[in-house]
Amino acid sequence: MRCKTTFNNEVKNFVAGNQTDIVTIIYPSLESIESLREHGYIVTKKTGIKIRMVKVILPDGEIEVLLTDLFNDKIFTSKKLSGLYFMRWKIETAFGKQKNQLQMEICSGHRVVCIQQDYGAALFVANLQSILEKQCDQEVKEISASRRYEYKINRNISWASLKNRILKLFIQSNNSFDILMELQHLFIKNIEPVRPGRHPPRPPAKRKRGKYQTFTNYRRAV
């Protein structure tokens, strides 16, 4: 896992020092001790955890600190651990799309069944969009070949294209093929360039009355 560079004194000293890969013992704070006690775990200030800390310098110069219990630095080198952590990025961005673009946390009711229905419906839309996007891959590659950048489907617009057509797919079964082809055409019509080397700052997510108030450069799609 990645931790803040100000997580505790051990991490702060590690960041300030010259070492990039160490095995150390970290101890709980008073806040952690109280929190664990509430959950039935009894620890003291002397209850330590053996942990390996790895320092990674990102392309923009930022220091990334990874904590792991993989202690064999011959097999699990710093480079491998950094690559392994980076593989999680697609999972993180998938959750980001669910929360910020599909806004799955905004539900039509507070009952469990309402939340399950809303989440399931939004997930269905996302999966259908992914299937249709896959169908566009070859044509998008051909478009990219004659342009400066590689291009991809604009997911936000493609989700919006699905909004008023999903019901037609199931109600007008005799016309479903035409609707799918129309959607594929709309997907390809709305593409955006993939600019390498861009690292936009992560927008803050603030809660307002229990729901996320997001700040992105996308309008709500669905």
ChimeraX attribute file (.defattr): number of C-alpha atoms within 10 A of each C-alpha:
attribute: neighborCount
match mode: 1-to-1
recipient: residues
	/A:1	10
	/A:2	12
	/A:3	13
	/A:4	12
	/A:5	19
	/A:6	12
	/A:7	10
	/A:8	14
	/A:9	12
	/A:10	15
	/A:11	21
	/A:12	13
	/A:13	13
	/A:14	19
	/A:15	19
	/A:16	9
	/A:17	9
	/A:18	9
	/A:19	12
	/A:20	14
	/A:21	17
	/A:22	13
	/A:23	15
	/A:24	14
	/A:25	12
	/A:26	18
	/A:27	18
	/A:28	17
	/A:29	12
	/A:30	12
	/A:31	9
	/A:32	14
	/A:33	17
	/A:34	16
	/A:35	13
	/A:36	14
	/A:37	13
	/A:38	10
	/A:39	8
	/A:40	9
	/A:41	10
	/A:42	12
	/A:43	16
	/A:44	14
	/A:45	12
	/A:46	9
	/A:47	12
	/A:48	13
	/A:49	12
	/A:50	13
	/A:51	16
	/A:52	19
	/A:53	28
	/A:54	23
	/A:55	21
	/A:56	18
	/A:57	12
	/A:58	10
	/A:59	9
	/A:60	7
	/A:61	8
	/A:62	9
	/A:63	14
	/A:64	16
	/A:65	23
	/A:66	21
	/A:67	16
	/A:68	14
	/A:69	12
	/A:70	14
	/A:71	15
	/A:72	9
	/A:73	13
	/A:74	7
	/A:75	10
	/A:76	13
	/A:77	15
	/A:78	18
	/A:79	11
	/A:80	12
	/A:81	20
	/A:82	19
	/A:83	11
	/A:84	12
	/A:85	13
	/A:86	12
	/A:87	11
	/A:88	10
	/A:89	11
	/A:90	10
	/A:91	11
	/A:92	11
	/A:93	12
	/A:94	11
	/A:95	14
	/A:96	13
	/A:97	16
	/A:98	16
	/A:99	16
	/A:100	22
	/A:101	19
	/A:102	22
	/A:103	20
	/A:104	18
	/A:105	15
	/A:106	15
	/A:107	15
	/A:108	10
	/A:109	12
	/A:110	9
	/A:111	9
	/A:112	8
	/A:113	10
	/A:114	13
	/A:115	17
	/A:116	13
	/A:117	14
	/A:118	17
	/A:119	19
	/A:120	13
	/A:121	13
	/A:122	18
	/A:123	15
	/A:124	12
	/A:125	17
	/A:126	18
	/A:127	12
	/A:128	15
	/A:129	19
	/A:130	14
	/A:131	10
	/A:132	16
	/A:133	20
	/A:134	13
	/A:135	13
	/A:136	16
	/A:137	15
	/A:138	10
	/A:139	11
	/A:140	20
	/A:141	13
	/A:142	12
	/A:143	16
	/A:144	16
	/A:145	12
	/A:146	9
	/A:147	10
	/A:148	10
	/A:149	14
	/A:150	17
	/A:151	20
	/A:152	20
	/A:153	21
	/A:154	16
	/A:155	20
	/A:156	17
	/A:157	19
	/A:158	24
	/A:159	22
	/A:160	15
	/A:161	19
	/A:162	23
	/A:163	13
	/A:164	11
	/A:165	16
	/A:166	15
	/A:167	11
	/A:168	14
	/A:169	17
	/A:170	11
	/A:171	11
	/A:172	11
	/A:173	11
	/A:174	11
	/A:175	12
	/A:176	16
	/A:177	12
	/A:178	11
	/A:179	18
	/A:180	16
	/A:181	12
	/A:182	13
	/A:183	19
	/A:184	19
	/A:185	12
	/A:186	16
	/A:187	25
	/A:188	21
	/A:189	13
	/A:190	14
	/A:191	17
	/A:192	14
	/A:193	14
	/A:194	14
	/A:195	11
	/A:196	8
	/A:197	7
	/A:198	7
	/A:199	9
	/A:200	6
	/A:201	6
	/A:202	8
	/A:203	10
	/A:204	10
	/A:205	14
	/A:206	12
	/A:207	10
	/A:208	9
	/A:209	7
	/A:210	9
	/A:211	13
	/A:212	15
	/A:213	14
	/A:214	17
	/A:215	13
	/A:216	13
	/A:217	7
	/A:218	11
	/A:219	12
	/A:220	14
	/A:221	17
	/A:222	16
